[in-house]
Amino acid sequence: MSEYELASKGPLKLKKVSDPQIKKKMKNKKIKNVGEKEIAEMVNSSNVRLVDMGYSKSVEPVAKTAAEIAFEKAKEKRSIEELKKKAFKSHRERILEFNVKMDKLTEYNDIPKVSWTK
């Protein structure tokens, strides 16, 4: 007598099952052989249905509002002015401006002096 002869071969039975008929549904594994012609027909028919409903396949560009156009113009104008300011200043002027900004900052932002001799 083998050890496995006494094992139950059916599904496990739970004690408090209200409906013993509930079973796991198996997935359908049907493979459909669809030809290229059939696929093309399906695509064409779906396009016809979309056009009939009022949808078009091609995407049309959306026109910009007056506010969007004004915003883009102002943005371009600001960037051009900023470039002119940068191009107008020489290196020496930039260094002088930087030094003035650094003088205005508090000493809190300075790097502390580190010395081993004092």
Backbone as CSV, one residue per row, in Angstrom:
resi,resn,N_x,N_y,N_z,CA_x,CA_y,CA_z,C_x,C_y,C_z
1,MET,0.841,-1.160,0.000,0.000,0.000,0.000,0.896,1.236,0.000
2,SER,0.600,2.157,-0.917,1.412,3.350,-1.090,0.895,4.479,-0.187
3,GLU,1.754,5.430,0.073,1.373,6.570,0.908,0.324,7.445,0.232
4,TYR,0.315,7.443,-1.079,-0.548,8.356,-1.826,-1.921,7.767,-2.155
5,GLU,-2.190,6.533,-1.816,-3.482,5.921,-2.132,-4.603,6.520,-1.293
6,LEU,-4.301,6.976,-0.088,-5.328,7.509,0.800,-5.635,8.984,0.539
7,ALA,-4.833,9.643,-0.259,-5.038,11.067,-0.526,-6.294,11.262,-1.356
8,SER,-7.071,12.309,-1.042,-8.279,12.586,-1.817,-7.881,13.230,-3.139
9,LYS,-8.498,12.784,-4.192,-8.134,13.259,-5.526,-9.049,14.363,-6.037
10,GLY,-10.091,14.667,-5.357,-11.029,15.693,-5.789,-10.672,17.050,-5.203
11,PRO,-11.511,18.065,-5.478,-11.250,19.402,-4.931,-11.493,19.427,-3.423
12,LEU,-10.886,20.376,-2.751,-11.086,20.514,-1.316,-12.514,20.960,-1.035
13,LYS,-13.084,20.436,0.041,-14.452,20.793,0.397,-14.412,21.622,1.675
14,LEU,-14.983,22.815,1.602,-15.029,23.691,2.756,-16.289,23.411,3.557
15,LYS,-16.237,23.631,4.870,-17.359,23.275,5.731,-18.575,24.167,5.542
16,LYS,-18.372,25.487,5.503,-19.512,26.396,5.478,-19.677,27.036,4.105
17,VAL,-19.873,26.261,3.088,-20.086,26.792,1.751,-21.584,26.844,1.515
18,SER,-22.088,28.044,1.200,-23.526,28.196,1.011,-23.969,27.621,-0.331
19,ASP,-23.145,27.791,-1.359,-23.503,27.293,-2.682,-22.381,26.382,-3.185
20,PRO,-22.568,25.088,-3.129,-21.507,24.178,-3.551,-21.319,24.143,-5.071
21,GLN,-22.182,24.806,-5.804,-22.115,24.780,-7.259,-21.136,25.806,-7.834
22,ILE,-20.562,26.694,-7.009,-19.649,27.724,-7.501,-18.350,27.058,-7.933
23,LYS,-18.008,27.262,-9.164,-16.774,26.708,-9.701,-16.011,27.804,-10.418
24,LYS,-14.723,27.602,-10.542,-13.888,28.556,-11.250,-14.171,28.430,-12.736
25,LYS,-14.374,29.583,-13.383,-14.650,29.574,-14.809,-13.352,29.434,-15.578
26,MET,-13.363,28.620,-16.571,-12.186,28.421,-17.413,-12.206,29.454,-18.532
27,LYS,-11.024,29.935,-18.878,-10.931,30.909,-19.953,-11.069,30.203,-21.292
28,ASN,-11.684,30.911,-22.212,-11.860,30.379,-23.554,-10.566,30.572,-24.327
29,LYS,-10.027,29.523,-24.882,-8.764,29.618,-25.602,-8.984,29.387,-27.094
30,LYS,-9.923,30.108,-27.652,-10.175,29.982,-29.080,-9.202,30.868,-29.842
31,ILE,-8.601,30.340,-30.862,-7.698,31.102,-31.707,-8.426,31.368,-33.013
32,LYS,-8.521,32.651,-33.330,-9.212,33.026,-34.559,-8.183,33.263,-35.646
33,ASN,-8.401,32.673,-36.770,-7.541,32.905,-37.920,-8.187,33.989,-38.766
34,VAL,-7.620,35.170,-38.675,-8.161,36.304,-39.406,-7.156,36.678,-40.479
35,GLY,-7.631,36.785,-41.715,-6.758,37.147,-42.817,-6.559,38.644,-42.908
36,GLU,-5.584,39.040,-43.727,-5.296,40.467,-43.896,-6.466,41.198,-44.544
37,LYS,-7.162,40.536,-45.438,-8.302,41.171,-46.111,-9.406,41.483,-45.104
38,GLU,-9.648,40.544,-44.211,-10.694,40.755,-43.210,-10.334,41.909,-42.266
39,ILE,-9.058,42.007,-41.920,-8.617,43.097,-41.047,-8.803,44.436,-41.747
40,ALA,-8.433,44.509,-43.024,-8.586,45.747,-43.787,-10.058,46.141,-43.882
41,GLU,-10.933,45.163,-44.083,-12.371,45.442,-44.155,-12.882,45.983,-42.817
42,MET,-12.395,45.405,-41.717,-12.836,45.856,-40.397,-12.393,47.296,-40.137
43,VAL,-11.166,47.633,-40.533,-10.655,48.986,-40.334,-11.456,49.980,-41.166
44,ASN,-11.714,49.634,-42.421,-12.480,50.527,-43.291,-13.890,50.739,-42.759
45,SER,-14.518,49.686,-42.298,-15.881,49.823,-41.790,-15.903,50.673,-40.516
46,SER,-14.872,50.539,-39.661,-14.840,51.350,-38.438,-14.615,52.817,-38.778
47,ASN,-13.797,53.110,-39.813,-13.585,54.493,-40.237,-14.880,55.096,-40.760
48,VAL,-15.643,54.313,-41.512,-16.915,54.795,-42.051,-17.865,55.114,-40.906
49,ARG,-17.902,54.257,-39.885,-18.778,54.490,-38.742,-18.375,55.758,-37.990
50,LEU,-17.068,55.982,-37.829,-16.608,57.179,-37.125,-16.971,58.441,-37.883
51,VAL,-16.841,58.411,-39.205,-17.188,59.576,-40.015,-18.690,59.819,-39.946
52,ASP,-19.479,58.744,-39.936,-20.929,58.886,-39.831,-21.328,59.515,-38.494
53,MET,-20.578,59.222,-37.429,-20.891,59.768,-36.115,-20.424,61.206,-35.958
54,GLY,-19.634,61.694,-36.875,-19.160,63.066,-36.783,-17.704,63.168,-36.380
55,TYR,-17.046,62.051,-36.177,-15.630,62.056,-35.832,-14.816,61.897,-37.101
56,SER,-13.686,62.553,-37.150,-12.810,62.372,-38.300,-11.522,61.731,-37.824
57,LYS,-10.886,60.998,-38.693,-9.669,60.288,-38.334,-8.492,61.250,-38.193
58,SER,-8.430,62.273,-39.025,-7.317,63.213,-38.975,-7.546,64.232,-37.857
59,VAL,-6.458,64.637,-37.226,-6.529,65.612,-36.138,-6.200,66.981,-36.713
60,GLU,-7.105,67.925,-36.526,-6.906,69.268,-37.050,-6.251,70.132,-35.986
61,PRO,-5.291,70.994,-36.361,-4.662,71.858,-35.361,-5.665,72.868,-34.802
62,VAL,-5.550,73.121,-33.516,-6.463,74.034,-32.841,-5.908,75.451,-32.963
63,ALA,-6.769,76.390,-33.350,-6.350,77.788,-33.484,-6.126,78.377,-32.096
64,LYS,-5.130,79.260,-31.980,-4.816,79.877,-30.693,-5.730,81.064,-30.449
65,THR,-5.997,81.293,-29.182,-6.838,82.427,-28.821,-6.015,83.707,-28.860
66,ALA,-6.703,84.828,-28.792,-6.025,86.127,-28.831,-5.102,86.292,-27.624
67,ALA,-5.527,85.791,-26.471,-4.708,85.895,-25.260,-3.421,85.084,-25.399
68,GLU,-3.520,83.901,-25.993,-2.326,83.069,-26.191,-1.341,83.735,-27.148
69,ILE,-1.858,84.330,-28.201,-1.000,85.018,-29.176,-0.312,86.209,-28.515
70,ALA,-1.062,86.984,-27.723,-0.490,88.142,-27.031,0.578,87.701,-26.032
71,PHE,0.335,86.597,-25.344,1.305,86.079,-24.380,2.610,85.694,-25.073
72,GLU,2.509,85.013,-26.210,3.715,84.607,-26.942,4.499,85.815,-27.452
73,LYS,3.778,86.841,-27.932,4.460,88.053,-28.402,5.202,88.734,-27.261
74,ALA,4.550,88.854,-26.106,5.180,89.495,-24.949,6.392,88.690,-24.482
75,LYS,6.279,87.377,-24.522,7.385,86.513,-24.113,8.585,86.695,-25.038
76,GLU,8.333,86.754,-26.345,9.409,86.983,-27.321,10.068,88.342,-27.091
77,LYS,9.233,89.351,-26.854,9.751,90.707,-26.644,10.659,90.751,-25.416
78,ARG,10.237,90.105,-24.319,11.049,90.069,-23.106,12.372,89.350,-23.336
79,SER,12.335,88.250,-24.064,13.573,87.498,-24.304,14.538,88.295,-25.179
80,ILE,14.012,89.033,-26.165,14.867,89.862,-27.028,15.518,90.975,-26.216
81,GLU,14.736,91.627,-25.344,15.285,92.695,-24.502,16.363,92.160,-23.563
82,GLU,16.143,90.984,-23.017,17.119,90.384,-22.116,18.420,90.065,-22.852
83,LEU,18.302,89.563,-24.077,19.495,89.278,-24.877,20.256,90.555,-25.214
84,LYS,19.522,91.625,-25.504,20.178,92.904,-25.809,20.960,93.412,-24.601
85,LYS,20.374,93.288,-23.411,21.063,93.734,-22.202,22.347,92.943,-21.986
86,LYS,22.279,91.644,-22.179,23.460,90.809,-21.978,24.530,91.098,-23.023
87,ALA,24.121,91.348,-24.252,25.084,91.603,-25.323,25.715,92.982,-25.181
88,PHE,25.010,93.922,-24.596,25.493,95.298,-24.486,26.587,95.425,-23.429
89,LYS,26.511,94.654,-22.343,27.459,94.783,-21.244,28.778,94.090,-21.587
90,SER,29.840,94.741,-21.183,31.154,94.119,-21.347,31.437,93.244,-20.119
91,HIS,32.493,92.497,-20.190,32.860,91.624,-19.080,33.172,92.442,-17.826
92,ARG,33.825,93.550,-18.032,34.195,94.417,-16.913,32.952,94.942,-16.190
93,GLU,31.936,95.348,-16.949,30.694,95.851,-16.346,29.977,94.748,-15.570
94,ARG,29.990,93.542,-16.102,29.351,92.430,-15.398,30.050,92.166,-14.063
95,ILE,31.378,92.206,-14.072,32.137,91.981,-12.838,31.837,93.073,-11.817
96,LEU,31.757,94.320,-12.270,31.444,95.422,-11.354,30.054,95.249,-10.741
97,GLU,29.067,94.857,-11.555,27.711,94.623,-11.038,27.711,93.490,-10.019
98,PHE,28.453,92.445,-10.319,28.530,91.310,-9.403,29.121,91.740,-8.062
99,ASN,30.171,92.544,-8.111,30.796,93.024,-6.875,29.839,93.892,-6.064
100,VAL,29.054,94.728,-6.739,28.075,95.572,-6.043,27.033,94.696,-5.353
101,LYS,26.562,93.659,-6.033,25.579,92.748,-5.439,26.165,92.047,-4.223
102,MET,27.413,91.623,-4.330,28.053,90.929,-3.213,28.246,91.856,-2.014
103,ASP,28.514,93.132,-2.269,28.666,94.097,-1.174,27.349,94.318,-0.435
104,LYS,26.233,94.230,-1.152,24.926,94.465,-0.538,24.497,93.302,0.354
105,LEU,25.033,92.118,0.110,24.660,90.955,0.915,25.245,91.074,2.314
106,THR,24.578,90.448,3.262,25.060,90.488,4.640,26.281,89.586,4.787
107,GLU,26.981,89.760,5.893,28.163,88.945,6.134,27.793,87.508,6.471
108,TYR,26.528,87.284,6.735,26.048,85.938,7.033,26.322,85.004,5.858
109,ASN,26.270,85.550,4.647,26.472,84.736,3.458,27.946,84.538,3.112
110,ASP,28.839,85.257,3.790,30.266,85.127,3.498,30.800,83.795,3.999
111,ILE,31.868,83.356,3.378,32.539,82.146,3.826,33.441,82.539,4.993
112,PRO,33.315,81.872,6.125,34.141,82.257,7.276,35.624,81.971,7.017
113,LYS,36.439,82.795,7.586,37.876,82.660,7.405,38.374,81.541,8.319
114,VAL,39.090,80.611,7.738,39.616,79.504,8.519,41.121,79.657,8.581
115,SER,41.642,79.686,9.788,43.086,79.852,9.941,43.567,79.012,11.113
116,TRP,44.667,78.328,10.938,45.230,77.505,11.998,46.222,78.292,12.853
117,THR,46.627,79.447,12.362,47.665,80.193,13.080,47.108,81.066,14.183
118,LYS,45.867,81.457,14.142,45.303,82.368,15.144,44.702,81.636,16.301
